[in-house]
Amino acid sequence: MFLLRAVQCGISVSDMEYLTIGMINDMFIEMKNDEYDYPLIATQEDIDNL
């Protein structure tokens, strides 16, 4: 599963020498978050009200 995630992120085997497992997992999670279409996005007014 880890190698699949690395390949999906476009990380080569030689690049994995410089990255930790946690860094690659974080990159994969952020990549999937970027693809998600959020139905509601907070505005500055929403943040101020919080």
C-alpha atoms as an extended CHARMM CRD file, in Angstrom:
* protein
*
        50  EXT
         1         1  MET       CA              0.0000000000        0.0000000000        0.0000000000  PROA      1               0.0000000000
         2         2  PHE       CA              2.8340000000        2.3700000000        0.8500000000  PROA      2               0.0000000000
         3         3  LEU       CA              4.5690000000        1.8470000000       -2.5040000000  PROA      3               0.0000000000
         4         4  LEU       CA              1.2690000000        2.3640000000       -4.3240000000  PROA      4               0.0000000000
         5         5  ARG       CA              0.7770000000        5.6920000000       -2.5610000000  PROA      5               0.0000000000
         6         6  ALA       CA              4.2990000000        6.7620000000       -3.4610000000  PROA      6               0.0000000000
         7         7  VAL       CA              3.7190000000        5.9250000000       -7.1240000000  PROA      7               0.0000000000
         8         8  GLN       CA              0.3740000000        7.7600000000       -7.1230000000  PROA      8               0.0000000000
         9         9  CYS       CA              2.1770000000       10.8630000000       -5.8120000000  PROA      9               0.0000000000
        10        10  GLY       CA              4.7930000000       10.5490000000       -8.5590000000  PROA      10              0.0000000000
        11        11  ILE       CA              7.6440000000        9.7390000000       -6.1800000000  PROA      11              0.0000000000
        12        12  SER       CA             10.4050000000        7.5950000000       -7.6210000000  PROA      12              0.0000000000
        13        13  VAL       CA             12.2040000000        4.8800000000       -5.6760000000  PROA      13              0.0000000000
        14        14  SER       CA             15.3810000000        6.9680000000       -5.5850000000  PROA      14              0.0000000000
        15        15  ASP       CA             13.4310000000        9.9460000000       -4.1660000000  PROA      15              0.0000000000
        16        16  MET       CA             12.0860000000        7.7850000000       -1.3260000000  PROA      16              0.0000000000
        17        17  GLU       CA             15.5940000000        7.7220000000        0.1320000000  PROA      17              0.0000000000
        18        18  TYR       CA             15.1480000000       11.3740000000        1.1420000000  PROA      18              0.0000000000
        19        19  LEU       CA             11.5760000000       11.1330000000        2.4600000000  PROA      19              0.0000000000
        20        20  THR       CA             10.0750000000        9.4990000000        5.5180000000  PROA      20              0.0000000000
        21        21  ILE       CA              6.9930000000        7.2780000000        5.4690000000  PROA      21              0.0000000000
        22        22  GLY       CA              5.0810000000       10.0250000000        7.2580000000  PROA      22              0.0000000000
        23        23  MET       CA              6.0460000000       12.6220000000        4.6610000000  PROA      23              0.0000000000
        24        24  ILE       CA              4.8290000000       10.4200000000        1.8210000000  PROA      24              0.0000000000
        25        25  ASN       CA              1.5740000000        9.6570000000        3.6500000000  PROA      25              0.0000000000
        26        26  ASP       CA              1.0350000000       13.3890000000        4.2550000000  PROA      26              0.0000000000
        27        27  MET       CA              1.6940000000       14.1430000000        0.5790000000  PROA      27              0.0000000000
        28        28  PHE       CA             -0.8560000000       11.5040000000       -0.4460000000  PROA      28              0.0000000000
        29        29  ILE       CA             -3.4910000000       12.8470000000        1.9530000000  PROA      29              0.0000000000
        30        30  GLU       CA             -2.9790000000       16.4210000000        0.7540000000  PROA      30              0.0000000000
        31        31  MET       CA             -3.2000000000       15.2790000000       -2.8740000000  PROA      31              0.0000000000
        32        32  LYS       CA             -6.5710000000       13.6520000000       -2.1650000000  PROA      32              0.0000000000
        33        33  ASN       CA             -7.7850000000       16.7240000000       -0.2270000000  PROA      33              0.0000000000
        34        34  ASP       CA             -6.9870000000       18.9220000000       -3.2420000000  PROA      34              0.0000000000
        35        35  GLU       CA             -9.1740000000       16.7240000000       -5.4600000000  PROA      35              0.0000000000
        36        36  TYR       CA            -12.1830000000       16.7990000000       -3.0970000000  PROA      36              0.0000000000
        37        37  ASP       CA            -15.0010000000       19.1400000000       -4.0960000000  PROA      37              0.0000000000
        38        38  TYR       CA            -16.1150000000       20.6770000000       -0.8090000000  PROA      38              0.0000000000
        39        39  PRO       CA            -19.8600000000       21.4560000000       -0.8360000000  PROA      39              0.0000000000
        40        40  LEU       CA            -19.4590000000       24.4640000000        1.4630000000  PROA      40              0.0000000000
        41        41  ILE       CA            -16.4070000000       26.6520000000        1.9150000000  PROA      41              0.0000000000
        42        42  ALA       CA            -16.1470000000       29.0020000000        4.8970000000  PROA      42              0.0000000000
        43        43  THR       CA            -15.9210000000       32.7240000000        4.2890000000  PROA      43              0.0000000000
        44        44  GLN       CA            -14.0190000000       35.2410000000        6.3910000000  PROA      44              0.0000000000
        45        45  GLU       CA            -17.2960000000       36.1920000000        8.0460000000  PROA      45              0.0000000000
        46        46  ASP       CA            -17.8440000000       32.5690000000        9.1020000000  PROA      46              0.0000000000
        47        47  ILE       CA            -14.3640000000       32.4500000000       10.6310000000  PROA      47              0.0000000000
        48        48  ASP       CA            -14.8940000000       35.7580000000       12.4350000000  PROA      48              0.0000000000
        49        49  ASN       CA            -18.1860000000       34.4630000000       13.8840000000  PROA      49              0.0000000000
        50        50  LEU       CA            -16.4730000000       31.3620000000       15.1680000000  PROA      50              0.0000000000
